[in-house]
Amino acid sequence: MTLHIGLASPSEAEVCARVISEALRQDPVLHAVVPGEHERIARLTVLFTGVLRTGPFLNGVVDVARAQPGGEIIGVAAWKGSERRSRAYSPASDSSSAR
């Protein structure tokens, strides 16, 4: 299988959060933070949507993997850093901030 890797757009934050939520559904640390099984994926998706929007989408990068260009997101990697800004949020007038 060939994967197509690219940047997520801010409008895809909730979809990215759902992919992360499904991957980490059984994580024991997350069970302590978000206990119970009732609507677990939905509750984790709300949590990770907030994390992505206030972290990597603001000063990092959110990469996604797709089976085909423009297809369904099947993997997510979020990178947050004090010196790196997402190209999706870089001001058009400041090309030096885009990486």
Residue frames as qw, qx, qy, qz and C-alpha x, y, z in Angstrom:
[[0.000, 0.889, 0.457, 0.000, 0.00, 0.00, 0.00],
 [0.383, 0.307, -0.008, 0.871, 1.30, 3.42, -0.94],
 [0.220, -0.752, -0.479, 0.396, 0.57, 6.16, 1.55],
 [0.259, 0.656, 0.165, 0.689, 0.17, 9.79, 0.60],
 [0.458, -0.508, -0.402, 0.609, 1.48, 12.11, 3.31],
 [0.158, 0.571, 0.198, 0.781, 0.53, 15.77, 3.47],
 [0.001, 0.051, -0.440, 0.897, -0.48, 18.61, 5.74],
 [0.051, -0.609, -0.787, 0.087, -3.88, 18.60, 7.37],
 [0.029, -0.514, -0.157, -0.843, -5.97, 21.70, 6.96],
 [0.140, -0.093, 0.569, -0.805, -7.46, 23.33, 10.07],
 [0.688, -0.012, -0.092, -0.719, -10.91, 22.31, 8.81],
 [0.779, 0.070, -0.615, -0.098, -9.82, 18.67, 9.24],
 [0.083, -0.464, 0.664, -0.580, -9.06, 19.04, 12.97],
 [0.738, -0.154, 0.370, -0.543, -12.07, 17.01, 14.10],
 [0.926, 0.276, -0.221, -0.132, -11.41, 14.21, 11.60],
 [0.443, 0.506, -0.635, 0.381, -7.77, 14.08, 12.73],
 [0.345, -0.391, 0.580, -0.627, -8.89, 14.02, 16.35],
 [0.901, -0.011, 0.116, -0.418, -11.20, 11.09, 15.66],
 [0.806, 0.380, -0.443, 0.104, -8.38, 9.08, 14.05],
 [0.154, 0.464, -0.668, 0.561, -6.19, 9.74, 17.11],
 [0.608, -0.265, 0.383, -0.643, -9.10, 8.87, 19.43],
 [0.954, 0.110, -0.122, -0.250, -9.67, 5.53, 17.75],
 [0.650, 0.428, -0.551, 0.301, -5.96, 4.70, 17.93],
 [0.137, 0.317, -0.650, 0.677, -5.71, 5.58, 21.63],
 [0.651, -0.410, -0.271, -0.578, -9.12, 4.37, 22.78],
 [0.888, -0.336, -0.312, 0.031, -7.68, 1.72, 25.11],
 [0.407, 0.476, -0.436, 0.646, -4.69, 3.72, 26.38],
 [0.546, -0.480, -0.619, 0.299, -4.56, 3.31, 30.19],
 [0.237, -0.194, -0.206, 0.929, -3.48, 6.90, 30.84],
 [0.249, -0.169, -0.335, -0.893, -6.36, 8.25, 28.76],
 [0.519, -0.451, -0.709, -0.158, -8.72, 5.98, 30.69],
 [0.400, -0.419, -0.489, 0.652, -7.69, 7.88, 33.81],
 [0.025, -0.151, 0.065, 0.986, -8.29, 11.24, 32.09],
 [0.575, 0.051, -0.248, -0.778, -11.48, 10.24, 30.25],
 [0.258, -0.090, 0.933, -0.235, -12.98, 7.28, 32.15],
 [0.610, 0.352, 0.549, -0.451, -15.75, 4.98, 31.01],
 [0.343, 0.077, 0.788, 0.505, -16.88, 3.56, 27.69],
 [0.282, 0.755, 0.565, -0.175, -20.11, 5.51, 27.15],
 [0.411, 0.902, 0.101, 0.083, -19.55, 7.57, 23.96],
 [0.680, -0.511, 0.209, 0.483, -15.81, 7.21, 24.55],
 [0.548, 0.237, 0.401, 0.695, -14.72, 7.97, 20.97],
 [0.045, 0.844, 0.333, 0.419, -16.92, 11.08, 20.86],
 [0.475, -0.874, -0.023, 0.102, -15.55, 12.34, 24.18],
 [0.684, -0.308, 0.310, 0.584, -11.94, 11.65, 23.18],
 [0.439, 0.519, 0.417, 0.604, -12.56, 13.37, 19.85],
 [0.144, -0.954, -0.174, -0.198, -13.68, 16.52, 21.66],
 [0.628, -0.684, 0.173, 0.329, -10.53, 16.38, 23.81],
 [0.645, -0.087, 0.434, 0.624, -8.14, 15.85, 20.89],
 [0.303, 0.762, 0.376, 0.433, -9.88, 18.43, 18.69],
 [0.273, -0.962, -0.014, -0.019, -9.12, 21.01, 21.37],
 [0.684, -0.485, 0.335, 0.430, -5.55, 19.80, 21.74],
 [0.602, 0.277, 0.463, 0.588, -4.91, 19.99, 17.99],
 [0.155, 0.860, 0.314, 0.370, -6.55, 23.40, 17.53],
 [0.323, -0.942, 0.081, -0.051, -4.73, 25.01, 20.46],
 [0.651, -0.516, 0.451, 0.327, -1.39, 23.30, 19.89],
 [0.565, -0.052, 0.617, 0.546, -0.08, 21.87, 16.62],
 [0.358, 0.711, 0.503, 0.336, -2.43, 23.80, 14.33],
 [0.105, -0.992, -0.056, 0.052, -1.24, 27.04, 15.97],
 [0.033, -0.854, 0.517, 0.054, 2.49, 26.48, 16.33],
 [0.527, -0.265, 0.798, 0.122, 3.34, 23.15, 14.84],
 [0.390, 0.265, -0.652, -0.594, 2.39, 20.83, 12.03],
 [0.726, 0.066, 0.587, -0.353, -0.30, 18.19, 11.62],
 [0.199, 0.335, -0.789, -0.475, 0.62, 15.61, 9.00],
 [0.797, 0.114, 0.374, -0.461, -1.90, 13.12, 7.68],
 [0.148, -0.194, 0.903, 0.352, -1.65, 9.83, 5.79],
 [0.709, 0.354, 0.137, -0.595, -4.16, 8.87, 3.12],
 [0.718, 0.062, 0.671, 0.177, -4.46, 5.75, 0.98],
 [0.465, 0.510, 0.470, 0.550, -5.07, 7.98, -2.04],
 [0.169, 0.060, -0.038, 0.983, -4.65, 11.72, -2.64],
 [0.376, -0.204, -0.071, -0.901, -7.60, 13.57, -1.14],
 [0.627, -0.240, -0.714, -0.200, -8.95, 10.36, 0.37],
 [0.696, -0.669, -0.195, -0.172, -9.95, 9.45, 3.89],
 [0.017, -0.724, 0.583, -0.368, -7.42, 10.26, 6.62],
 [0.919, -0.141, -0.365, -0.042, -6.03, 6.99, 7.98],
 [0.735, -0.232, -0.289, 0.568, -3.14, 8.28, 10.08],
 [0.053, -0.955, -0.036, -0.288, -2.16, 11.45, 11.92],
 [0.683, -0.142, -0.268, 0.665, 1.09, 12.83, 13.33],
 [0.097, -0.959, -0.158, -0.213, 0.99, 16.10, 15.23],
 [0.660, 0.043, -0.209, 0.720, 4.13, 18.08, 15.92],
 [0.196, -0.957, -0.183, -0.111, 4.16, 21.06, 18.27],
 [0.691, -0.085, -0.122, 0.707, 7.10, 23.33, 18.87],
 [0.162, -0.805, -0.204, 0.533, 7.86, 26.84, 19.99],
 [0.137, -0.521, 0.416, 0.733, 9.82, 27.67, 16.84],
 [0.091, 0.082, 0.838, 0.531, 7.74, 25.93, 14.20],
 [0.467, 0.331, 0.254, -0.779, 4.47, 27.12, 12.72],
 [0.583, 0.354, 0.729, 0.054, 2.05, 25.19, 10.61],
 [0.149, 0.014, 0.505, 0.850, 2.05, 26.25, 6.97],
 [0.089, -0.610, -0.739, -0.271, -1.73, 26.21, 7.20],
 [0.276, -0.868, -0.361, 0.200, -1.66, 29.10, 9.69],
 [0.506, -0.211, 0.122, 0.827, 1.34, 31.05, 8.38],
 [0.220, 0.798, 0.177, -0.533, 0.49, 34.62, 7.44],
 [0.727, 0.577, 0.283, 0.240, 0.64, 35.10, 3.67],
 [0.187, 0.953, -0.152, 0.185, 2.71, 38.25, 4.08],
 [0.356, -0.721, 0.589, -0.077, 5.39, 36.46, 6.14],
 [0.888, 0.303, -0.326, -0.116, 6.84, 33.73, 3.96],
 [0.241, 0.534, -0.724, 0.363, 9.82, 33.36, 6.31],
 [0.517, -0.277, 0.595, -0.550, 7.58, 31.73, 8.95],
 [0.928, 0.188, -0.001, -0.323, 6.42, 28.92, 6.65],
 [0.228, -0.533, 0.807, 0.112, 8.54, 25.80, 6.68]]
